[in-house]
Amino acid sequence: MNDDVRNIVLGLIAAGISAALGWLARTYLWRRKLRRKQEFFGLPDNSESLLVVNRDPAASEPAVHRFDVFALLELSALIKDCGANLQMVTQDATQQGFGERTEFCVGGPASNRRMLAHMAAMLPGVRVNIDPEPGPDRGAFQIGGERYRLEPGVCEYVLLARLSAGERTRPVFLFCGQRAITNQAATRYLARNHERLNRKHGNNTFVLLLKVVNSQAYGPDLVELVADVTQAAQAPVPATETVRTSHRAS
């Protein structure tokens, strides 16, 4: 073997080793990223999850609003990315306990009984006006001493929560919006920002208040974080506490 042939062989070997090391590094990073995502959502490989569907309160027959369908599709993609399985059930057909399976619950308490139960049990500091009669406070959120009113198509609010009862239990994710389009906005926000939320909150409970701006023009895409309201949402509201009204708090 002359020097030229030997150099070519050594070059091919070096290139093969570099390619193999690069592939191993990329695979390691991808697997580590996937593991973190699975831990955050409580969705290890082949695990089971529950997708709780609300109903469209404007429909006379049981139905799901089209924006809520879009929200469910976004969540389904997240679940499949984690290698987990999902079961979709209606809000009035769910009778399992908390933490047995990862749960994604979509819709406000007026359209989702399961959401109403979760909020009563775990978010006593949050009140939602579900009065069907028209009025300035219809659909408003009260969180602690603040009230956030609904301005349809202009300024709308949604709660995004990850609730956990302990390390060995699966989390429950809540998407509680003032309108169906805000539910989709919250699921899209979670899909886009779950890595940042994981770095900040880890596997702990958090409750975020999001504002959907000008949905009549931008749909569910323009979302702002108003505040982390975890502490206020978990603390019961004193009966004598003064409530301040916030139209466009930020």
Phi and psi in degrees as a GROMACS rama.xvg file:
@    title "Ramachandran Plot"
@    xaxis  label "Phi"
@    yaxis  label "Psi"
@TYPE xy
-81.6373  176.327  ASN-2
-64.9311  -37.3543  ASP-3
-64.935  -44.4258  ASP-4
-64.6522  -42.5592  VAL-5
-61.5193  -41.0529  ARG-6
-64.5986  -39.01  ASN-7
-64.3145  -44.6355  ILE-8
-62.3265  -45.2903  VAL-9
-63.4806  -37.213  LEU-10
-64.7658  -41.3053  GLY-11
-64.8842  -41.1052  LEU-12
-62.6883  -45.3197  ILE-13
-62.2175  -41.4443  ALA-14
-64.7022  -40.1983  ALA-15
-64.1377  -42.4734  GLY-16
-63.7199  -42.6358  ILE-17
-63.3532  -42.4801  SER-18
-63.8859  -41.538  ALA-19
-64.8351  -43.2395  ALA-20
-64.4159  -39.6228  LEU-21
-63.9206  -40.9561  GLY-22
-64.526  -41.865  TRP-23
-64.4591  -41.0483  LEU-24
-64.6896  -44.7318  ALA-25
-64.2108  -39.4625  ARG-26
-65.4301  -41.0328  THR-27
-62.3371  -46.2319  TYR-28
-64.5527  -39.9683  LEU-29
-64.7061  -42.5275  TRP-30
-67.4012  -38.0796  ARG-31
-65.509  -41.277  ARG-32
-63.6146  -40.966  LYS-33
-65.4568  -41.7234  LEU-34
-61.8389  -41.838  ARG-35
-64.1895  -40.6433  ARG-36
-64.0856  -43.1434  LYS-37
-63.9642  -39.649  GLN-38
-66.6022  -40.5158  GLU-39
-63.9966  -43.1144  PHE-40
-88.2938  -5.621  PHE-41
66.3148  38.9823  GLY-42
-129.641  74.4586  LEU-43
-66.5195  170.704  PRO-44
-53.6212  133.716  ASP-45
62.8814  17.94  ASN-46
-78.9094  167.853  SER-47
-105.669  141.716  GLU-48
-134.085  163.382  SER-49
-123.37  128.537  LEU-50
-112.688  108.76  LEU-51
-95.1053  118.712  VAL-52
-96.1377  135.354  VAL-53
-88.1106  -171.46  ASN-54
-124.487  154.794  ARG-55
-79.5109  111.425  ASP-56
-66.5806  -15.6967  PRO-57
-84.9032  -11.271  ALA-58
-94.0004  141.577  ALA-59
-73.9471  -32.6917  SER-60
-102.17  156.277  GLU-61
-55.5403  121.497  PRO-62
-154.845  162.115  ALA-63
-114.928  132.235  VAL-64
-63.7661  147.347  HIS-65
-62.4956  -33.2939  ARG-66
-69.7528  -31.9633  PHE-67
-69.6427  -33.7948  ASP-68
-61.8026  -42.7285  VAL-69
-61.6821  -39.2702  PHE-70
-62.8687  -42.286  ALA-71
-64.4088  -36.1185  LEU-72
-65.6667  -40.2618  LEU-73
-64.3184  -41.3323  GLU-74
-68.4712  -37.804  LEU-75
-60.3076  -40.5285  SER-76
-64.1481  -40.7026  ALA-77
-61.2682  -44.9758  LEU-78
-63.4491  -44.5338  ILE-79
-65.787  -35.7732  LYS-80
-61.1029  -29.4848  ASP-81
-84.5715  -2.24008  CYS-82
75.6633  24.0249  GLY-83
-106.465  170.279  ALA-84
-108.271  156.323  ASN-85
-130.936  149.122  LEU-86
-123.587  125.606  GLN-87
-100.033  127.881  MET-88
-133.71  155.745  VAL-89
-79.7093  159.049  THR-90
-63.7744  -21.0857  GLN-91
-102.775  10.0486  ASP-92
-121.794  20.1324  ALA-93
-110.178  121.499  THR-94
-133.933  23.1882  GLN-95
-89.3654  162.846  GLN-96
-77.663  -175.055  GLY-97
-91.9504  131.04  PHE-98
92.6493  -1.32533  GLY-99
-73.6352  -41.6479  GLU-100
-135.318  151.706  ARG-101
-60.0038  133.291  THR-102
-124.749  137.493  GLU-103
-118.368  113.474  PHE-104
-113.399  120.442  CYS-105
-114.588  131.377  VAL-106
115.018  150.709  GLY-107
-72.7474  171.124  GLY-108
-65.7187  -19.2266  PRO-109
-73.0727  -25.7152  ALA-110
-115.327  -1.25863  SER-111
-142.748  105.76  ASN-112
-64.1905  -34.356  ARG-113
-63.4891  -41.5011  ARG-114
-61.9239  -43.181  MET-115
-58.5235  -41.6924  LEU-116
-66.9484  -43.628  ALA-117
-61.6313  -44.2023  HIS-118
-67.5919  -39.323  MET-119
-64.7026  -36.6842  ALA-120
-82.6654  -36.7052  ALA-121
-121.191  -14.6434  MET-122
-128.168  64.4863  LEU-123
-67.3751  -17.2576  PRO-124
-83.5649  1.0722  GLY-125
-110.144  128.417  VAL-126
-122.255  137.926  ARG-127
-122.695  127.798  VAL-128
-78.7287  108.18  ASN-129
-107.08  19.3602  ILE-130
-63.5194  123.54  ASP-131
-72.359  -15.0988  PRO-132
-73.2659  139.278  GLU-133
-60.9842  147.407  PRO-134
170.507  163.794  GLY-135
-64.7452  -24.2156  PRO-136
-99.6486  6.4204  ASP-137
-63.8617  124.773  ARG-138
80.2378  1.10254  GLY-139
-69.2866  147.49  ALA-140
-96.9004  137.15  PHE-141
-117.271  119.205  GLN-142
-126.766  111.862  ILE-143
61.1129  -123.731  GLY-144
-99.0347  13.5717  GLY-145
-115.269  144.369  GLU-146
-120.878  133.597  ARG-147
-118.948  108.253  TYR-148
-85.7623  154.215  ARG-149
-88.8336  129.391  LEU-150
-121.51  92.4471  GLU-151
-52.4647  128.049  PRO-152
79.3983  -10.4793  GLY-153
-114.723  -55.5319  VAL-154
-146.152  112.059  CYS-155
-133.637  150.622  GLU-156
-118.813  154.583  TYR-157
-149.787  141.424  VAL-158
-96.8845  129.603  LEU-159
-115.086  118.223  LEU-160
-131.027  143.053  ALA-161
-118.151  114.757  ARG-162
-111.443  130.894  LEU-163
-135.794  136.273  SER-164
-97.4747  -0.665465  ALA-165
156.103  171.312  GLY-166
-65.0558  -31.8445  GLU-167
-92.6568  3.06125  ARG-168
-108.723  156.077  THR-169
-85.6319  146.877  ARG-170
-78.3865  163.254  PRO-171
-118.291  128.158  VAL-172
-105.154  128.458  PHE-173
-111.723  136.917  LEU-174
-126.553  89.0679  PHE-175
-110.508  99.7173  CYS-176
-112.204  162.143  GLY-177
-75.9091  -22.981  GLN-178
-142.285  163.945  ARG-179
-60.9231  -36.692  ALA-180
-65.2565  -27.1876  ILE-181
-74.393  -28.6606  THR-182
-63.0239  -43.9086  ASN-183
-64.1865  -39.395  GLN-184
-60.0893  -39.5049  ALA-185
-68.8788  -40.7608  ALA-186
-65.8841  -38.949  THR-187
-66.8315  -38.9044  ARG-188
-61.8393  -42.7449  TYR-189
-64.004  -43.7757  LEU-190
-61.703  -37.0806  ALA-191
-82.4351  -25.4812  ARG-192
-121.069  13.6227  ASN-193
-63.5936  -31.316  HIS-194
-67.0252  -43.5376  GLU-195
-66.0412  -40.8659  ARG-196
-64.6664  -36.1409  LEU-197
-65.546  -43.2807  ASN-198
-63.2154  -36.9919  ARG-199
-81.2724  -42.794  LYS-200
-108.523  -16.6964  HIS-201
61.518  -137.904  GLY-202
-98.7045  23.2005  ASN-203
-91.2128  167.84  ASN-204
-71.5008  138.598  THR-205
-147.591  152.742  PHE-206
-133.734  118.906  VAL-207
-114.27  137.813  LEU-208
-100.181  119.734  LEU-209
-110.747  150.195  LEU-210
-117.712  126.988  LYS-211
-97.4767  118.608  VAL-212
-100.565  126.188  VAL-213
50.6983  57.0662  ASN-214
-65.5654  -22.9299  SER-215
-67.7024  -19.958  GLN-216
-107.679  -38.1802  ALA-217
-109.98  -0.157646  TYR-218
64.1578  -142.067  GLY-219
-90.8737  12.5297  PRO-220
-87.9164  -29.3453  ASP-221
-95.4018  96.925  LEU-222
-124.049  133.947  VAL-223
-119.778  142.877  GLU-224
-81.7805  117.714  LEU-225
-80.8007  -51.9724  VAL-226
-169.608  156.455  ALA-227
-86.4537  110.719  ASP-228
-109.276  25.6211  VAL-229
-55.9072  -49.0398  THR-230
-66.1088  -45.5016  GLN-231
-66.7996  -36.496  ALA-232
-68.6874  -28.225  ALA-233
-92.1396  -7.55854  GLN-234
-100.471  128.721  ALA-235
-58.1369  143.179  PRO-236
-80.9272  122.062  VAL-237
-61.8334  141.482  PRO-238
-63.0718  -28.043  ALA-239
-95.7044  4.00507  THR-240
-72.816  137.235  GLU-241
-76.1874  134.951  THR-242
-104.434  125.44  VAL-243
-96.7211  140.614  ARG-244
-93.7403  128.674  THR-245
-122.419  120.116  SER-246
-87.2416  -43.6557  HIS-247
-139.042  49.1883  ARG-248
-64.5108  148.351  ALA-249
